Amino acid sequence: MKYTVQDTTTMATVDNTGSGTCLCRICDSVRETVRQIFIVLDKYRWLLDAYIVDFYEADLWERLPGGWIDFFKDITPGELGSWILNEGSSVRVWPLSLQALRRVVGILQVHRNQRSEIALKCENVRKTENTDFVKPQVKPSTCSSHSKLRDLLGKHVKPKKKHEIEIMAKIIADCAASAKSECAVDVGAGIGHLARTLAYRHEMCIICVEQQSLLSEQARKLDTQFESIAMKYVTNIREQKPHHVSLKIERDSSQLSFFMDIINKEFTEKFRLNPEFSGFGLIGLHPCGDLATTLLQSYSESDRAKFICVAGCCYMKLSLGPQSYPLSKYLRTTGIDYDLSYTALEVACHAVENHCIKLKSAECWELKIHAYRATLESLIVQRNSSLRHAQLKSFKLKENTTFEEYCMAVTENFTEENRPRRVEEIRNPKTAELLERWEQVVVFGSLRSMLAPLVESAVLLDRFLYLSEKNLSPKLKAVFDPFLSPRNFVLTSIK
């Protein structure tokens, strides 16, 4: 789906039948795209639902089309990686069904290139009711003008996180300005890196909500450390300090209302704001699973929430049902088989771009671990079928790691009778035959990765439609570099 956002002063038509369906050009196209995505997913659902560990036990390779099996006999992992990314022309003639699948995935997925101006934006522009805006009485600092302080905010922050925070903070600040609010609630704030950037660089009033009290305490210490240095350069720094609250957000509607009341009180008391202040935004940088949908529901149900900015992740932790997935009335009422399995949602959390880079690199051997795990699964099930999909010890594969070394390391927590025997099983010729098929395992996993963007698009477009049905004019765009941040989409809305 590839549309360029265009400025418009014309209100899009909204269905007046009470369904809440926006009839603008973009939302119509989103609904049709969702329908087509599930047509494709229905055909290849078995591929997404498969567990790689069952590759040999379930004979998954033989379930692929015969023409694909024959073709992949001569394809190297590097060739496959380049082809999936559509990098130049291939000297080989790929099966038409494979070419068609790659093409349709490219057409239907939400555009993943963060450099593009392409975005999805509902044309039903909602006019803000917040005309009596009173700027919060926070004395502005000059943190943003000090390069040393900017560098200090990024200290001990990994490159991926730093990249996300830099971009996300700017988007949030822009949303806040459009909503005529300078307050935001960072839900799932962790140790507060995003919150400090918003507070000290963008001069916003920030409340951090984090379920784990230990993380909140660490965040306070980092705030204090930053302030001790920042006070040498600027004044009134303490009035910008983020406020941290250890709190678990419940999904029950009455509890959500209670949560919003608490947040409103915290803003007025901790930042000395007028009780009639202009409301606040809800923000989340990769809130896990259901937390993202809880934020969307809180935003749609509360007049105090003036904008939302969410980059979701951990789709496999979503609950099935109207409180999490699917959210939109469209998916719940049109008869579409919208079911997405744990394995489908899990593979959607990984970047196909990074997978293909690994296929093309000298580190492709790292992907052998999937063949090791599938081979070990066969040995485990032969010994004790009740241990199917058993939890193994984590293990970092090295280039010269043998299968025997891998087996002994990851089954260390097994009882002796359930561990594969070295000679009879691990060094068995049949085991060696399975291991020699490691490239088949890699190909199978790569096909699942190629389909993964459709799964993520289905989840994101469901959330887009949910906000659209609430007349909340959503916008969805890739903003992070997918090679650094696989979950690179941000969903925003401004009331």
C-alpha positions as CSV (number, residue, x, y, z in Angstrom):
1,M,0.0,0.0,0.0
2,K,1.8,3.2,-1.1
3,Y,0.1,6.6,-0.8
4,T,1.7,10.0,-0.3
5,V,0.1,12.1,2.3
6,Q,-1.4,15.2,0.9
7,D,-2.6,18.3,2.8
8,T,-6.4,18.6,2.6
9,T,-8.9,21.0,4.1
10,T,-11.8,19.0,3.0
11,M,-13.5,16.8,5.6
12,A,-13.9,13.2,4.5
13,T,-17.3,11.6,4.6
14,V,-18.1,9.5,7.6
15,D,-20.8,6.8,7.5
16,N,-23.9,8.2,9.2
17,T,-25.4,4.8,9.9
18,G,-23.8,4.6,13.3
19,S,-21.1,2.1,12.2
20,G,-18.3,4.6,12.7
21,T,-16.9,3.7,9.3
22,C,-14.8,6.4,7.7
23,L,-15.5,6.6,4.0
24,C,-12.4,8.6,3.0
25,R,-10.2,7.4,0.2
26,I,-7.4,6.2,2.5
27,C,-9.6,4.2,4.9
28,D,-11.5,2.6,2.1
29,S,-8.2,1.5,0.6
30,V,-7.0,0.2,4.0
31,R,-10.0,-2.0,4.5
32,E,-9.6,-3.4,1.0
33,T,-5.9,-4.0,1.7
34,V,-6.7,-5.8,4.9
35,R,-9.1,-8.1,3.1
36,Q,-6.5,-8.9,0.4
37,I,-3.8,-9.5,3.0
38,F,-5.9,-12.2,4.7
39,I,-6.7,-13.8,1.3
40,V,-2.9,-14.3,0.9
41,L,-2.5,-15.4,4.5
42,D,-5.2,-18.0,4.2
43,K,-3.3,-19.6,1.4
44,Y,0.0,-19.6,3.3
45,R,-1.2,-19.8,6.8
46,W,0.3,-23.3,7.3
47,L,3.7,-21.9,6.5
48,L,3.4,-19.1,9.1
49,D,1.9,-21.4,11.7
50,A,4.7,-23.9,11.4
51,Y,7.3,-24.3,14.1
52,I,10.8,-24.5,12.6
53,V,11.8,-27.0,15.3
54,D,9.3,-29.4,13.7
55,F,11.0,-29.2,10.3
56,Y,12.0,-32.8,10.3
57,E,9.4,-34.3,12.5
58,A,6.5,-32.8,10.5
59,D,8.4,-33.2,7.1
60,L,7.7,-29.5,6.4
61,W,9.9,-29.4,3.4
62,E,7.6,-31.7,1.5
63,R,4.7,-29.4,2.1
64,L,6.1,-26.8,-0.2
65,P,5.0,-26.8,-3.9
66,G,7.0,-29.3,-5.9
67,G,8.3,-26.7,-8.3
68,W,9.7,-24.7,-5.4
69,I,11.4,-27.8,-3.9
70,D,13.1,-28.6,-7.3
71,F,14.2,-25.0,-7.8
72,F,15.7,-24.5,-4.3
73,K,18.1,-27.4,-4.9
74,D,20.5,-25.2,-6.7
75,I,19.9,-21.8,-4.9
76,T,22.4,-20.5,-2.4
77,P,21.3,-18.6,0.8
78,G,23.0,-15.5,-0.7
79,E,20.9,-15.7,-3.9
80,L,17.7,-16.1,-1.8
81,G,18.5,-13.1,0.4
82,S,19.1,-10.9,-2.6
83,W,16.0,-12.1,-4.4
84,I,13.7,-11.5,-1.4
85,L,15.0,-7.9,-1.1
86,N,14.5,-7.6,-4.9
87,E,18.1,-6.4,-5.4
88,G,18.7,-6.3,-9.2
89,S,17.9,-8.9,-11.7
90,S,18.6,-12.6,-11.2
91,V,20.1,-14.8,-13.9
92,R,17.8,-17.6,-12.8
93,V,14.2,-17.9,-13.8
94,W,12.3,-18.2,-10.6
95,P,9.0,-20.0,-10.3
96,L,6.1,-17.7,-11.3
97,S,4.2,-18.5,-8.2
98,L,7.2,-17.4,-6.1
99,Q,7.6,-14.2,-8.1
100,A,3.9,-13.5,-7.7
101,L,4.0,-14.0,-4.0
102,R,7.0,-11.7,-3.6
103,R,5.2,-9.1,-5.7
104,V,1.9,-9.3,-3.8
105,V,3.7,-9.0,-0.4
106,G,5.5,-5.9,-1.7
107,I,2.2,-4.3,-2.8
108,L,0.1,-5.1,0.3
109,Q,2.5,-4.5,3.1
110,V,2.7,-1.1,4.8
111,H,5.6,0.7,3.3
112,R,8.8,0.0,5.4
113,N,11.2,2.6,4.0
114,Q,11.6,5.3,6.6
115,R,13.2,7.7,4.1
116,S,10.1,7.8,2.0
117,E,7.5,10.5,2.4
118,I,4.8,7.8,1.9
119,A,2.5,7.4,4.9
120,L,-1.1,6.4,5.6
121,K,-3.2,9.2,6.9
122,C,-6.9,9.2,7.3
123,E,-8.4,12.2,5.4
124,N,-11.2,12.7,8.0
125,V,-9.4,15.6,9.7
126,R,-10.7,16.1,13.2
127,K,-10.7,19.7,14.3
128,T,-9.3,20.1,17.8
129,E,-11.7,21.4,20.5
130,N,-8.8,22.7,22.6
131,T,-9.1,26.4,21.7
132,D,-8.5,27.8,25.2
133,F,-4.9,26.6,25.4
134,V,-3.0,27.7,28.5
135,K,0.7,27.0,28.3
136,P,2.0,24.9,31.3
137,Q,3.8,27.1,33.8
138,V,7.2,25.4,33.4
139,K,10.2,27.8,33.1
140,P,12.0,26.8,29.9
141,S,15.6,25.7,30.1
142,T,18.3,26.0,27.6
143,C,19.3,22.3,27.7
144,S,18.6,21.9,24.0
145,S,21.2,24.4,23.1
146,H,24.1,22.7,24.9
147,S,25.8,20.0,22.8
148,K,27.4,18.5,26.0
149,L,24.0,18.0,27.6
150,R,22.6,16.5,24.4
151,D,25.5,14.0,24.4
152,L,25.0,13.4,28.1
153,L,21.3,12.4,27.4
154,G,22.6,9.7,25.1
155,K,25.2,8.4,27.4
156,H,25.0,4.6,28.0
157,V,22.2,4.4,25.4
158,K,22.7,1.7,22.7
159,P,22.8,2.9,19.1
160,K,19.4,1.3,18.3
161,K,17.7,3.0,21.2
162,K,19.4,6.3,20.6
163,H,18.2,6.2,17.0
164,E,14.7,5.5,18.1
165,I,14.6,8.1,20.9
166,E,16.0,10.9,18.6
167,I,13.2,10.4,16.0
168,M,10.4,9.5,18.4
169,A,11.0,12.5,20.6
170,K,10.7,14.9,17.7
171,I,7.5,13.2,16.5
172,I,6.0,13.5,20.1
173,A,7.0,17.1,20.4
174,D,5.4,17.9,17.0
175,C,2.2,16.0,18.1
176,A,2.1,17.9,21.4
177,A,2.4,21.3,19.6
178,S,-0.4,20.4,17.2
179,A,-2.6,19.3,20.1
180,K,-1.7,22.5,22.0
181,S,-0.4,20.5,24.9
182,E,3.1,20.2,26.5
183,C,2.4,17.2,28.7
184,A,2.8,13.5,27.9
185,V,2.6,10.1,29.7
186,D,5.4,7.7,28.8
187,V,3.9,4.3,29.4
188,G,6.3,1.4,29.8
189,A,9.0,4.1,30.3
190,G,11.7,1.7,31.6
191,I,14.7,3.7,32.9
192,G,13.4,6.9,31.3
193,H,15.8,7.6,28.4
194,L,12.9,8.9,26.1
195,A,11.4,10.9,29.0
196,R,14.6,12.7,29.8
197,T,15.0,13.7,26.2
198,L,11.5,15.0,26.1
199,A,11.8,16.9,29.4
200,Y,15.2,18.4,29.0
201,R,15.5,18.9,25.2
202,H,11.9,19.5,24.2
203,E,10.9,21.1,27.5
204,M,7.8,19.0,28.0
205,C,6.1,17.9,31.3
206,I,6.6,14.1,31.4
207,I,5.1,11.5,33.7
208,C,6.7,8.1,33.4
209,V,4.6,5.0,34.1
210,E,6.5,1.8,34.7
211,Q,5.2,-1.4,36.2
212,Q,8.6,-2.5,37.6
213,S,9.4,-0.2,40.6
214,L,13.1,-1.1,40.3
215,L,13.3,0.4,36.8
216,S,11.5,3.6,38.1
217,E,14.1,3.8,40.9
218,Q,17.0,3.5,38.3
219,A,15.3,6.2,36.2
220,R,15.2,8.6,39.2
221,K,18.9,8.0,39.8
222,L,19.7,8.7,36.2
223,D,17.6,11.9,36.4
224,T,19.7,13.0,39.4
225,Q,23.0,12.2,37.7
226,F,21.9,14.2,34.6
227,E,20.8,17.2,36.8
228,S,24.0,17.3,38.8
229,I,25.9,18.0,35.5
230,A,23.2,20.0,33.8
231,M,22.9,22.5,36.7
232,K,26.4,23.7,35.8
233,Y,25.0,25.0,32.5
234,V,21.4,25.9,33.0
235,T,19.0,27.1,35.7
236,N,15.6,25.9,36.8
237,I,16.4,22.4,35.6
238,R,14.6,20.7,38.5
239,E,11.2,22.1,37.3
240,Q,11.6,20.0,34.2
241,K,12.4,16.8,35.9
242,P,10.3,13.8,34.7
243,H,8.0,12.3,37.4
244,H,8.1,8.6,37.8
245,V,5.1,6.4,38.9
246,S,5.3,2.7,39.5
247,L,1.9,1.5,38.3
248,K,0.4,-1.4,36.4
249,I,-2.3,-0.4,33.9
250,E,-5.3,-2.7,33.9
251,R,-7.3,-3.2,30.8
252,D,-10.7,-3.0,32.5
253,S,-12.5,0.2,31.4
254,S,-13.2,1.4,35.0
255,Q,-9.6,0.9,35.8
256,L,-8.5,2.8,32.7
257,S,-10.7,5.7,33.9
258,F,-9.1,5.5,37.3
259,F,-5.6,5.5,35.7
260,M,-6.4,8.6,33.7
261,D,-7.7,10.4,36.9
262,I,-4.5,9.5,38.7
263,I,-2.4,10.9,35.8
264,N,-4.4,14.1,35.6
265,K,-3.9,14.6,39.4
266,E,-0.1,13.9,39.1
267,F,0.3,16.6,36.4
268,T,-1.6,19.3,38.3
269,E,0.3,18.6,41.5
270,K,3.8,17.6,40.5
271,F,4.1,20.3,37.7
272,R,1.9,22.9,39.5
273,L,-0.4,23.1,36.5
274,N,-3.8,24.7,36.4
275,P,-6.5,22.0,37.1
276,E,-8.0,23.0,33.8
277,F,-4.7,22.5,31.9
278,S,-4.9,21.4,28.3
279,G,-4.6,17.6,28.7
280,F,-1.8,15.3,27.8
281,G,-0.6,12.8,25.3
282,L,-0.1,9.0,25.6
283,I,3.2,7.8,24.3
284,G,4.9,4.4,24.1
285,L,8.2,3.4,22.5
286,H,7.7,-0.3,21.8
287,P,5.3,-1.1,24.6
288,C,5.0,-4.8,24.9
289,G,2.0,-6.8,23.6
290,D,-1.4,-5.8,24.9
291,L,0.0,-2.6,26.5
292,A,0.0,-0.8,23.1
293,T,-3.7,-1.7,22.5
294,T,-4.5,-0.6,26.1
295,L,-3.0,2.8,25.3
296,L,-5.1,3.1,22.1
297,Q,-8.2,2.3,24.1
298,S,-7.3,4.8,26.8
299,Y,-6.8,7.5,24.2
300,S,-10.1,6.8,22.4
301,E,-12.1,6.8,25.6
302,S,-10.6,9.7,27.5
303,D,-11.2,13.4,26.8
304,R,-8.0,14.2,28.7
305,A,-5.8,12.4,26.2
306,K,-5.1,14.9,23.4
307,F,-2.7,12.9,21.3
308,I,-1.1,9.5,21.0
309,C,2.2,8.3,19.6
310,V,2.9,4.5,19.8
311,A,5.4,2.2,18.2
312,G,4.3,-1.3,19.0
313,C,6.2,-4.6,19.4
314,C,6.0,-8.1,20.8
315,Y,3.0,-9.0,18.7
316,M,3.1,-12.6,19.8
317,K,2.1,-11.5,23.3
318,L,-1.2,-10.0,22.1
319,S,-4.4,-11.5,23.5
320,L,-7.0,-12.6,21.1
321,G,-10.3,-10.7,21.5
322,P,-11.8,-7.2,21.1
323,Q,-9.7,-5.8,23.9
324,S,-6.4,-6.4,22.0
325,Y,-6.7,-8.1,18.6
326,P,-8.6,-7.5,16.5
327,L,-9.5,-4.0,17.7
328,S,-11.4,-2.7,14.7
329,K,-15.0,-3.4,14.1
330,Y,-14.2,-4.0,10.5
331,L,-12.2,-7.1,11.2
332,R,-14.6,-8.4,13.9
333,T,-17.7,-8.1,11.8
334,T,-16.9,-8.7,8.1
335,G,-16.4,-12.5,8.3
336,I,-12.7,-12.4,7.6
337,D,-10.7,-15.2,9.2
338,Y,-8.5,-12.8,11.1
339,D,-6.8,-15.4,13.3
340,L,-3.1,-15.0,13.6
341,S,-1.1,-17.7,15.5
342,Y,1.6,-17.2,18.0
343,T,4.2,-18.3,15.5
344,A,3.0,-16.0,12.8
345,L,3.0,-13.0,15.2
346,E,6.4,-14.0,16.5
347,V,8.1,-14.1,13.0
348,A,6.5,-10.6,12.4
349,C,8.7,-9.3,15.2
350,H,11.8,-9.8,13.2
351,A,13.2,-7.7,10.3
352,V,13.2,-9.5,7.0
353,E,15.9,-7.0,6.0
354,N,18.3,-8.2,8.7
355,H,17.5,-11.8,7.9
356,C,18.4,-11.3,4.2
357,I,21.6,-9.5,5.1
358,K,22.6,-12.5,7.2
359,L,21.7,-14.8,4.2
360,K,24.1,-12.9,2.0
361,S,26.9,-12.5,4.6
362,A,29.8,-14.7,5.7
363,E,27.9,-15.1,8.9
364,C,25.2,-17.2,7.2
365,W,26.5,-20.2,9.2
366,E,24.7,-18.6,12.2
367,L,21.4,-19.7,10.7
368,K,22.6,-23.3,11.1
369,I,21.3,-23.1,14.7
370,H,17.8,-23.6,13.4
371,A,18.8,-26.9,11.7
372,Y,20.6,-27.9,14.9
373,R,17.5,-27.2,16.9
374,A,15.2,-29.1,14.5
375,T,17.5,-32.1,14.5
376,L,17.7,-32.1,18.2
377,E,13.9,-31.9,18.4
378,S,13.7,-35.2,16.5
379,L,16.1,-36.9,18.9
380,I,14.2,-35.5,21.9
381,V,10.8,-36.6,20.7
382,Q,12.1,-40.1,19.9
383,R,13.2,-40.4,23.5
384,N,10.2,-38.7,25.2
385,S,7.4,-37.3,23.2
386,S,6.1,-35.3,26.2
387,L,9.2,-33.1,25.8
388,R,8.1,-31.8,22.5
389,H,9.0,-28.1,22.2
390,A,10.7,-28.3,25.6
391,Q,12.5,-25.2,26.8
392,L,16.3,-25.5,26.2
393,K,19.1,-23.6,27.7
394,S,20.2,-20.6,25.7
395,F,23.3,-21.0,23.7
396,K,25.4,-18.7,21.5
397,L,26.5,-20.6,18.4
398,K,30.1,-20.2,17.1
399,E,31.3,-20.9,13.7
400,N,33.1,-24.1,14.7
401,T,30.5,-25.3,17.2
402,T,29.7,-29.0,16.5
403,F,26.2,-30.4,16.8
404,E,27.4,-32.6,19.6
405,E,28.7,-29.6,21.6
406,Y,25.4,-27.8,20.9
407,C,23.3,-30.8,22.2
408,M,25.3,-31.2,25.4
409,A,25.0,-27.5,26.2
410,V,21.3,-26.9,25.5
411,T,20.1,-30.1,27.2
412,E,22.2,-29.6,30.3
413,N,19.0,-29.1,32.4
414,F,17.5,-32.4,31.1
415,T,17.5,-35.6,33.2
416,E,20.2,-38.0,32.0
417,E,17.6,-40.5,30.5
418,N,16.1,-37.7,28.3
419,R,19.4,-36.4,26.9
420,P,20.5,-37.7,23.5
421,R,23.3,-40.3,23.7
422,R,26.5,-39.2,22.0
423,V,27.3,-42.3,20.0
424,E,24.0,-44.0,19.4
425,E,22.1,-40.8,18.4
426,I,24.2,-37.7,18.0
427,R,26.9,-39.4,15.9
428,N,24.4,-41.5,14.0
429,P,24.5,-41.4,10.2
430,K,20.8,-40.6,10.1
431,T,21.5,-37.6,12.3
432,A,24.2,-36.5,9.9
433,E,21.8,-36.7,7.0
434,L,19.4,-34.3,8.8
435,L,22.2,-31.9,9.5
436,E,23.3,-31.9,5.9
437,R,19.9,-30.5,5.0
438,W,20.5,-27.3,7.0
439,E,20.0,-25.1,3.9
440,Q,16.5,-26.4,3.5
441,V,15.7,-25.3,7.0
442,V,17.2,-21.9,6.2
443,V,15.1,-21.6,3.0
444,F,11.9,-22.6,4.8
445,G,12.6,-20.0,7.5
446,S,13.3,-17.4,4.8
447,L,10.0,-17.9,3.1
448,R,8.3,-17.3,6.5
449,S,10.3,-14.1,6.9
450,M,9.2,-13.0,3.4
451,L,5.6,-13.3,4.5
452,A,6.1,-11.7,7.9
453,P,5.5,-8.1,6.8
454,L,1.9,-9.0,5.9
455,V,1.3,-10.2,9.4
456,E,2.6,-7.0,10.9
457,S,0.7,-5.0,8.4
458,A,-2.5,-6.8,9.4
459,V,-2.0,-5.9,13.1
460,L,-1.0,-2.3,12.4
461,L,-3.9,-1.7,9.9
462,D,-6.3,-3.1,12.4
463,R,-5.2,-0.5,14.9
464,F,-5.4,2.2,12.2
465,L,-9.0,1.3,11.5
466,Y,-9.8,1.2,15.2
467,L,-8.8,4.8,15.5
468,S,-10.5,5.7,12.2
469,E,-13.8,4.2,13.4
470,K,-13.5,6.3,16.5
471,N,-13.2,9.4,14.3
472,L,-9.7,10.0,15.5
473,S,-7.8,10.6,12.2
474,P,-4.9,8.2,12.5
475,K,-1.6,8.4,10.8
476,L,0.8,5.4,10.3
477,K,4.3,5.7,9.0
478,A,7.7,3.9,9.0
479,V,10.0,6.3,10.9
480,F,12.9,4.2,12.1
481,D,15.6,2.5,10.0
482,P,14.4,-1.2,9.8
483,F,18.0,-2.4,9.8
484,L,18.4,-0.9,13.2
485,S,14.9,-1.1,14.6
486,P,12.8,-3.9,13.1
487,R,9.6,-2.6,14.5
488,N,9.9,0.7,12.7
489,F,6.3,2.0,12.5
490,V,4.7,4.8,14.6
491,L,1.0,5.2,14.9
492,T,-0.2,8.7,15.8
493,S,-3.4,10.6,16.2
494,I,-4.2,14.1,17.4
495,K,-7.6,15.3,18.7
